[in-house]
Amino acid sequence: MHDLLPEGEEIRRAVKWISCTMEENPDQPIMPLVQKAIFKFDVSPKDAEFLIRFYTRKEPGSSS
């Protein structure tokens, strides 16, 4: 089934899942969710790197 998804669909699903999970429980740390999403949606190494950078910048209290 993995081959049937359009290119980039895994990262879209991962971002949606992370967002929905954060809405349900906004106090949970983001990086464990990102790591779980990377494996759950089998994102490529390049997309995994993007997710980590994106959510690192979005963490509350970050100076970026």
C-alpha positions in Angstrom: 0.0 0.0 0.0 2.9 2.3 0.7 3.6 2.5 -3.1 0.0 3.6 -3.8 0.2 6.9 -1.9 1.1 10.0 -3.8 4.5 11.4 -3.2 4.6 13.5 -0.1 1.4 12.0 1.3 3.2 10.5 4.3 4.5 13.8 5.5 1.0 15.5 5.1 -0.5 12.7 7.2 2.2 13.0 9.8 1.7 16.7 10.2 -2.1 16.3 10.4 -1.7 13.6 13.0 0.8 15.7 15.1 -1.6 18.7 14.9 -4.6 16.7 16.0 -2.8 15.0 18.8 -1.5 18.4 20.1 -5.0 19.8 20.0 -6.2 16.9 22.2 -3.4 17.3 24.6 -1.5 20.6 24.2 0.7 20.1 27.3 2.6 17.0 25.9 6.1 17.5 24.6 6.3 17.8 20.8 9.5 15.9 20.0 8.3 12.5 21.2 5.2 13.0 19.0 7.4 13.9 16.0 9.5 10.8 16.5 6.4 8.6 16.7 4.9 10.2 13.6 8.1 9.6 11.6 7.8 5.9 12.3 4.0 5.7 12.2 3.8 7.2 8.7 7.1 5.9 7.4 8.3 9.3 6.2 11.6 9.5 4.3 14.8 10.6 6.0 14.6 14.0 4.2 11.0 14.5 5.4 11.9 13.3 8.9 14.6 16.0 9.1 12.1 18.6 7.9 9.6 17.6 10.6 12.2 17.8 13.3 13.4 21.2 12.2 9.9 22.6 11.7 8.6 21.5 15.1 11.9 22.5 16.9 11.2 26.1 15.7 7.6 25.9 16.7 8.2 24.8 20.3 6.9 27.2 23.0 9.6 29.3 24.5 12.0 28.9 21.6 13.8 32.1 20.6 13.5 31.4 16.9 
